[in-house]
Amino acid sequence: MSQEVSAAEEVQFGQDDEQGAGAAEAAVMTQEQERHEAQVREPEFASLSGASEGAVKPSMDLIMDLEVDVCAELGRTVMLVRDLMELHPGSIIELRKVAGEPVDLLANGKLVARGEVVVVDETFGVRVTEIVSRGVRFGGAS
């Protein structure tokens, strides 16, 4: 009798597996149909031109307290790792900038001005001699 129950159970489980597979296939088909039937349209955004009362107006005041990393770049060069590893106190590195040529002033890594090196109370400073044009700042050409 236990063998008969086992055989019956096997037949029932086999039918359940077939029904489960059929249901899974139907679910996949339904998802594919939904994907094909989905309507694609452009998003709609509210107009920003008619600002409501109490809205903050665009102003430079909002960013005046932000910190910006400013760097005066004296010059650059390219070195082999071998030469870099041989550096020691007293080594001289020749830069690709002629003495007296203006130094670059960078704000967050972007060139914003050029100037000359000055000494102010025993510390170095830069006297700005040229503000870099907007095209150079945003276009990358110098």
PASEBA-1860 file (N, C-alpha, C; in nm, 3 decimals):
! residues 142
1> MSQEVSAA> 0.081/-0.118/0.000/0.000/0.000/0.000/0.086/0.125/0.000 ~ 0.197/0.121/0.068/0.284/0.238/0.070/0.338/0.267/-0.068 ~ 0.359/0.164/-0.150/0.407/0.187/-0.286/0.300/0.256/-0.370 ~ 0.174/0.218/-0.349/0.067/0.281/-0.425/0.056/0.430/-0.392 ~ 0.072/0.462/-0.263/0.064/0.602/-0.221/0.179/0.680/-0.283 ~ 0.295/0.617/-0.283/0.412/0.684/-0.341/0.391/0.710/-0.489 ~ 0.339/0.615/-0.560/0.315/0.633/-0.703/0.212/0.742/-0.725 ~ 0.109/0.743/-0.643/0.005/0.845/-0.656/0.061/0.982/-0.625
9> EEVQFGQD> 0.145/0.988/-0.522/0.206/1.116/-0.487/0.294/1.166/-0.601 ~ 0.369/1.072/-0.662/0.457/1.111/-0.771/0.377/1.169/-0.887 ~ 0.264/1.106/-0.919/0.180/1.154/-1.028/0.128/1.293/-0.993 ~ 0.083/1.311/-0.868/0.029/1.440/-0.825/0.138/1.547/-0.830 ~ 0.260/1.515/-0.777/0.370/1.611/-0.778/0.410/1.646/-0.921 ~ 0.410/1.548/-1.008/0.444/1.572/-1.148/0.346/1.669/-1.212 ~ 0.217/1.652/-1.179/0.116/1.742/-1.234/0.135/1.883/-1.177 ~ 0.167/1.890/-1.045/0.189/2.022/-0.983/0.307/2.093/-1.050
17> DEQGAGAA> 0.415/2.017/-1.081/0.533/2.076/-1.145/0.496/2.130/-1.283 ~ 0.416/2.053/-1.358/0.376/2.099/-1.491/0.290/2.224/-1.482 ~ 0.199/2.225/-1.383/0.112/2.341/-1.366/0.195/2.463/-1.323 ~ 0.292/2.439/-1.234/0.380/2.548/-1.187/0.460/2.605/-1.302 ~ 0.512/2.518/-1.388/0.590/2.564/-1.503/0.502/2.643/-1.598 ~ 0.380/2.596/-1.617/0.286/2.667/-1.705/0.253/2.805/-1.649 ~ 0.235/2.813/-1.517/0.204/2.941/-1.453/0.323/3.035/-1.466 ~ 0.445/2.983/-1.449/0.565/3.066/-1.462/0.578/3.120/-1.604
25> EAAVMTQE> 0.550/3.034/-1.704/0.558/3.077/-1.844/0.454/3.187/-1.869 ~ 0.335/3.171/-1.813/0.229/3.270/-1.832/0.270/3.403/-1.769 ~ 0.334/3.397/-1.652/0.378/3.520/-1.584/0.483/3.591/-1.668 ~ 0.576/3.515/-1.725/0.680/3.574/-1.809/0.616/3.636/-1.933 ~ 0.522/3.568/-1.994/0.454/3.621/-2.112/0.382/3.751/-2.078 ~ 0.316/3.755/-1.961/0.243/3.875/-1.920/0.340/3.992/-1.902 ~ 0.456/3.967/-1.840/0.555/4.072/-1.820/0.607/4.123/-1.954 ~ 0.632/4.033/-2.047/0.680/4.074/-2.179/0.574/4.158/-2.252
33> QERHEAQV> 0.447/4.117/-2.240/0.340/4.192/-2.305/0.330/4.331/-2.244 ~ 0.342/4.341/-2.111/0.335/4.470/-2.044/0.447/4.561/-2.091 ~ 0.567/4.502/-2.108/0.681/4.580/-2.155/0.656/4.635/-2.295 ~ 0.600/4.553/-2.382/0.573/4.596/-2.519/0.459/4.695/-2.525 ~ 0.365/4.686/-2.432/0.248/4.772/-2.434/0.270/4.902/-2.357 ~ 0.384/4.916/-2.287/0.409/5.035/-2.207/0.416/5.157/-2.298 ~ 0.358/5.265/-2.251/0.360/5.389/-2.328/0.478/5.473/-2.284 ~ 0.557/5.518/-2.379/0.671/5.602/-2.351/0.634/5.745/-2.386
41> REPEFASL> 0.659/5.838/-2.291/0.627/5.977/-2.318/0.730/6.065/-2.249 ~ 0.738/6.188/-2.290/0.831/6.284/-2.232/0.780/6.326/-2.094 ~ 0.872/6.348/-1.998/0.828/6.394/-1.866/0.777/6.538/-1.873 ~ 0.686/6.571/-1.782/0.632/6.705/-1.776/0.679/6.770/-1.647 ~ 0.740/6.888/-1.659/0.790/6.959/-1.542/0.719/7.093/-1.531 ~ 0.704/7.137/-1.407/0.641/7.267/-1.384/0.736/7.377/-1.431 ~ 0.680/7.485/-1.479/0.759/7.598/-1.525/0.828/7.666/-1.408 ~ 0.953/7.703/-1.426/1.028/7.772/-1.322/1.022/7.923/-1.338
49> SGASEGAV> 0.967/7.970/-1.448/0.966/8.114/-1.475/0.873/8.189/-1.380 ~ 0.763/8.133/-1.342/0.670/8.200/-1.252/0.698/8.161/-1.108 ~ 0.803/8.218/-1.049/0.841/8.183/-0.911/0.732/8.228/-0.815 ~ 0.703/8.144/-0.717/0.599/8.177/-0.620/0.654/8.275/-0.518 ~ 0.562/8.339/-0.445/0.603/8.434/-0.343/0.683/8.363/-0.236 ~ 0.786/8.430/-0.187/0.869/8.372/-0.082/0.978/8.281/-0.135 ~ 0.981/8.258/-0.266/1.084/8.173/-0.323/1.217/8.248/-0.323 ~ 1.326/8.173/-0.307/1.458/8.234/-0.305/1.499/8.270/-0.446
57> KPSMDLIM> 1.541/8.393/-0.466/1.587/8.437/-0.597/1.733/8.396/-0.612 ~ 1.772/8.357/-0.734/1.912/8.320/-0.755/2.003/8.437/-0.720 ~ 2.105/8.410/-0.641/2.193/8.516/-0.597/2.331/8.458/-0.565 ~ 2.433/8.536/-0.588/2.569/8.495/-0.552/2.584/8.486/-0.401 ~ 2.494/8.550/-0.326/2.501/8.546/-0.180/2.494/8.402/-0.128 ~ 2.427/8.316/-0.203/2.411/8.177/-0.160/2.543/8.101/-0.156 ~ 2.640/8.142/-0.235/2.766/8.067/-0.242/2.886/8.143/-0.187 ~ 2.867/8.263/-0.138/2.979/8.346/-0.093/3.059/8.285/0.021
65> DLEVDVCA> 3.001/8.199/0.103/3.072/8.140/0.216/3.132/8.004/0.186 ~ 3.124/7.958/0.061/3.185/7.830/0.023/3.335/7.845/0.012 ~ 3.409/7.743/0.058/3.554/7.746/0.046/3.597/7.691/-0.089 ~ 3.700/7.752/-0.146/3.755/7.712/-0.275/3.904/7.690/-0.255 ~ 3.958/7.579/-0.306/4.100/7.550/-0.296/4.172/7.632/-0.402 ~ 4.258/7.725/-0.359/4.331/7.811/-0.450/4.479/7.774/-0.446 ~ 4.539/7.765/-0.565/4.678/7.721/-0.576/4.751/7.811/-0.676 ~ 4.872/7.852/-0.641/4.957/7.925/-0.734/5.059/7.825/-0.787
73> ELGRTVML> 5.056/7.802/-0.917/5.143/7.702/-0.978/5.263/7.771/-1.041 ~ 5.379/7.742/-0.985/5.503/7.802/-1.033/5.546/7.743/-1.166 ~ 5.524/7.613/-1.185/5.561/7.548/-1.310/5.544/7.398/-1.298 ~ 5.565/7.328/-1.410/5.551/7.182/-1.416/5.667/7.124/-1.495 ~ 5.683/6.994/-1.478/5.779/6.920/-1.558/5.738/6.774/-1.561 ~ 5.800/6.697/-1.647/5.777/6.553/-1.653/5.909/6.486/-1.619 ~ 5.903/6.386/-1.533/6.025/6.316/-1.490/6.006/6.166/-1.502 ~ 6.115/6.096/-1.526/6.113/5.951/-1.521/6.110/5.908/-1.375
81> VRDLMELH> 6.052/5.795/-1.347/6.047/5.744/-1.211/6.190/5.729/-1.158 ~ 6.281/5.685/-1.243/6.422/5.667/-1.204/6.479/5.798/-1.150 ~ 6.453/5.910/-1.223/6.503/6.041/-1.181/6.434/6.089/-1.054 ~ 6.307/6.061/-1.043/6.231/6.099/-0.924/6.285/6.028/-0.800 ~ 6.319/5.901/-0.816/6.371/5.821/-0.704/6.511/5.866/-0.660 ~ 6.583/5.936/-0.749/6.718/5.982/-0.717/6.719/6.121/-0.653 ~ 6.602/6.183/-0.633/6.598/6.316/-0.571/6.647/6.309/-0.427 ~ 6.715/6.413/-0.383/6.766/6.424/-0.246/6.768/6.571/-0.210
89> PGSIIELR> 6.783/6.603/-0.083/6.791/6.745/-0.045/6.901/6.815/-0.124 ~ 6.868/6.925/-0.186/6.964/6.999/-0.267/6.946/6.975/-0.417 ~ 6.864/6.874/-0.455/6.838/6.848/-0.597/6.764/6.967/-0.657 ~ 6.792/6.994/-0.783/6.725/7.103/-0.854/6.641/7.042/-0.966 ~ 6.515/7.083/-0.973/6.424/7.036/-1.077/6.396/7.153/-1.170 ~ 6.426/7.135/-1.297/6.402/7.240/-1.396/6.257/7.234/-1.441 ~ 6.189/7.347/-1.432/6.048/7.354/-1.470/6.033/7.407/-1.611 ~ 5.919/7.383/-1.671/5.890/7.431/-1.807/5.832/7.572/-1.804
97> KVAGEPVD> 5.894/7.659/-1.731/5.848/7.797/-1.726/5.971/7.886/-1.715 ~ 5.974/7.991/-1.793/6.086/8.083/-1.794/6.079/8.173/-1.671 ~ 6.193/8.204/-1.612/6.198/8.294/-1.497/6.133/8.427/-1.535 ~ 6.050/8.479/-1.449/5.980/8.605/-1.474/5.846/8.588/-1.543 ~ 5.820/8.469/-1.596/5.691/8.442/-1.660/5.584/8.434/-1.551 ~ 5.462/8.481/-1.580/5.357/8.479/-1.477/5.327/8.337/-1.427 ~ 5.290/8.327/-1.299/5.247/8.199/-1.243/5.098/8.184/-1.265 ~ 5.052/8.061/-1.270/4.909/8.035/-1.289/4.840/8.029/-1.154
105> LLANGKLV> 4.725/8.088/-1.144/4.643/8.084/-1.023/4.524/7.996/-1.053 ~ 4.511/7.885/-0.979/4.405/7.787/-1.003/4.307/7.787/-0.886 ~ 4.179/7.779/-0.916/4.074/7.765/-0.816/4.006/7.632/-0.841 ~ 4.014/7.543/-0.743/3.962/7.406/-0.757/4.015/7.340/-0.885 ~ 4.142/7.364/-0.915/4.206/7.299/-1.028/4.182/7.366/-1.163 ~ 4.104/7.473/-1.166/4.075/7.544/-1.292/4.153/7.675/-1.296 ~ 4.216/7.703/-1.409/4.291/7.826/-1.427/4.195/7.945/-1.424 ~ 4.218/8.041/-1.333/4.131/8.158/-1.324/4.207/8.289/-1.343
113> ARGEVVVV> 4.338/8.287/-1.316/4.415/8.411/-1.328/4.563/8.379/-1.342 ~ 4.642/8.483/-1.375/4.788/8.473/-1.379/4.843/8.593/-1.303 ~ 4.962/8.575/-1.251/5.020/8.686/-1.175/5.168/8.669/-1.154 ~ 5.225/8.763/-1.078/5.369/8.758/-1.049/5.390/8.729/-0.901 ~ 5.498/8.657/-0.874/5.530/8.621/-0.736/5.585/8.744/-0.665 ~ 5.535/8.768/-0.544/5.582/8.878/-0.460/5.611/8.824/-0.321 ~ 5.685/8.900/-0.243/5.712/8.863/-0.104/5.642/8.965/-0.016 ~ 5.558/8.916/0.075/5.483/9.001/0.166/5.519/8.960/0.309
121> DETFGVRV> 5.595/9.047/0.379/5.637/9.016/0.517/5.695/8.875/0.529 ~ 5.789/8.842/0.445/5.862/8.716/0.446/5.778/8.594/0.405 ~ 5.662/8.615/0.345/5.585/8.504/0.288/5.560/8.535/0.142 ~ 5.545/8.430/0.063/5.518/8.448/-0.079/5.373/8.483/-0.102 ~ 5.349/8.557/-0.208/5.215/8.592/-0.251/5.214/8.603/-0.402 ~ 5.098/8.629/-0.458/5.085/8.647/-0.602/5.007/8.776/-0.627 ~ 5.067/8.865/-0.707/4.997/8.986/-0.751/4.929/8.950/-0.882 ~ 4.797/8.956/-0.885/4.720/8.919/-1.003/4.743/9.024/-1.112
129> TEIVSRGV> 4.785/8.977/-1.229/4.809/9.067/-1.342/4.711/9.044/-1.456 ~ 4.643/8.929/-1.454/4.550/8.896/-1.562/4.442/8.802/-1.510 ~ 4.317/8.835/-1.539/4.206/8.743/-1.513/4.183/8.666/-1.642 ~ 4.181/8.537/-1.633/4.167/8.452/-1.752/4.025/8.464/-1.805 ~ 4.012/8.472/-1.937/3.881/8.489/-1.999/3.792/8.368/-1.971 ~ 3.665/8.392/-1.977/3.566/8.286/-1.953/3.584/8.171/-2.052 ~ 3.614/8.202/-2.177/3.636/8.100/-2.279/3.752/8.008/-2.244 ~ 3.859/8.065/-2.191/3.975/7.985/-2.151/3.941/7.901/-2.029
137> RFGGAS> 3.871/7.960/-1.933/3.834/7.886/-1.810/3.746/7.767/-1.840 ~ 3.644/7.785/-1.924/3.549/7.677/-1.948/3.580/7.595/-2.070 ~ 3.659/7.651/-2.163/3.692/7.579/-2.286/3.820/7.500/-2.274 ~ 3.906/7.535/-2.179/4.030/7.462/-2.159/4.145/7.512/-2.242 ~ 4.123/7.602/-2.337/4.235/7.655/-2.418/4.304/7.764/-2.339 ~ 4.434/7.779/-2.358/4.504/7.886/-2.287/4.562/7.988/-2.379
END
